[in-house]
């Protein structure tokens, strides 16, 4: 791999300063080193910027955590390839959730779904099952618990509807 250019490192650093609102931060040796290492591994400037944006999009890393601490350091974001991939993924998932549903040209929207038909019961007390719970307040099992419905005497079964 060739050596990353100073302009690439500066571009990533300036993006981090702007997005994370750290205008006074300095491009020190540790920040320069982690950016250069990721560039040497083959990551592009745009991918590293996407990782920075992913960190910014993470509520946890922006202080909405138990400690109330903000974790937005450039050395954290670019610590290693695994961290960088994690933040790139965060950025991609946040962007896809905020995206408008796309319209496909020349296609109309699907027809509205048919309304669900609620069956009409001949016996509203047992809903045509034919039995009722004789002890609704008792949750234990009893053999005599289910009794024929007194309104329809168990004659309105579902069998003719199935």
N, C-alpha and C positions, 0 to 999 in steps of 0.2 A: 504494500500500500504506500501511496505517496503521502508526503507530509501535508497536513491540512494548511490551507492558506490562512494568514492572519485575518484577512477580510471575512472569511467564513466564520471564524471564531468570534470576531467582533459583531457580525450580523446576528448570530445566535444570542450573544450576551445582551446586545441592545434590545432584542425582542423580549428577552426575559425581564430586563429592567422595566420596559414599557408595560408588559402584561401584568407583572406582579407588583407594579408600582414601587420599585426600588431605584429611584433616580440617582441617589447618592452612592449606590453600590459601585465598587471598583472591580475591574477585571484583574483579579489577583492570580497567582500561580496555580492554586488548586482549582479554580473555576476554568482557567485556560486548559489545564491538564485534562479534566473530565470531558470537556467539549472536544478537545483534540482526539482523545481516546475513542470517543464514539464515532467521530468522523473517520478515523483510521480503520475502524471496524466495518466501515461501508455505509453507515447511516448518512442520509443527506441532510443538508441544512433544513429543508422543509420538514423532514421527519422529526428532527430535534425540536423545531418550533411547534410542531403538532403535539409533542410530548409536553412542552411547556403549557400549551393551551389546555391539555388534558388535566394537568395539575390544577390550573386555575378553575376548571369546571368541576373539580371534586370538592364537594362540601366538606368532607372530612379533612382534606389537606388545607382548606381555607379557614379552619378553626371551629367548624361545627363538629366537635368531638368531645369526649369526656373531659379532657384536659383543657379544652379551649385554646389549644396551641395551633399556630399556623406552621405548616410544613411545606414551604414553597421554595426552599433553597435550590439553587442551580446544581450544587454538588449532589443533592438528593436525587433530583430528576435524572441527572446524567451519571449517577454513581456507577452503574453497570448496564449491560444490554438488557437484562431482565427488567430493571426499573424503567428504562426507557421504553421498552415494549409495553409495559403496564400502563404508563401514562399515555402512550400513543393510542392504546386500546380504549382508555377512558375518554379521550378526545373523540374518537370515532363513534363510540356508543352514545355520547351526549349529543353529537351532531345528528346522528340518525334519529334520535328521539324527537329532536326539535324540527325535523324536516317536514315540510308540507307533503301530504300524500300526492304523488304525481299522477297526472292525468295522462292516459295513453291516447295518442292522436287517433281519431277516427272511430273510437269505441265509445259506446254510450254506457252509462252506469247500469249495473244489473237491476233487474226489476225488483221492486220491494217484495219482501217475504210475505207469504200468505199469513193472515192472522191465525193464531192458534185457536182451534175450536174447543171451547170448554163444554164437556158433556152435560147434558141436562139430565138430572136424576129424577126418576119417578118417585123415589123415596129420599127426601133430603136428610132424613135422620141417619140412615145407615149408608147413604150414597150408593144404594143398590148392591151393597155387598151381602146384605141379608142378615148380618149379625151386628150386635152392638156390644160395647164394653160395659158390662154390668157394674163394674167397680172402677170408674175412671180415677178416683183418688188413691186407689191402692195399686202400687207399682209391682207388687209381688205376683207370682203365678198362682192361679187357682184353676182347677179343671172346669169349674162352672162359671168362669169369668165371662166367656163369650156366649151370649144368648141370642135367640132369634129376635129380630127387630119387632117390637110390638106394633109399629105402624103398618108394616107390610107383611109381617109374619114370615119373613125369610123368602118370599116368593119373587121379589125383584132382584134376581141374580144378574151378574154381568155376562153369563154364558151366551145369551143371545146377541150381545154386542161385540163379542170377541171374534 
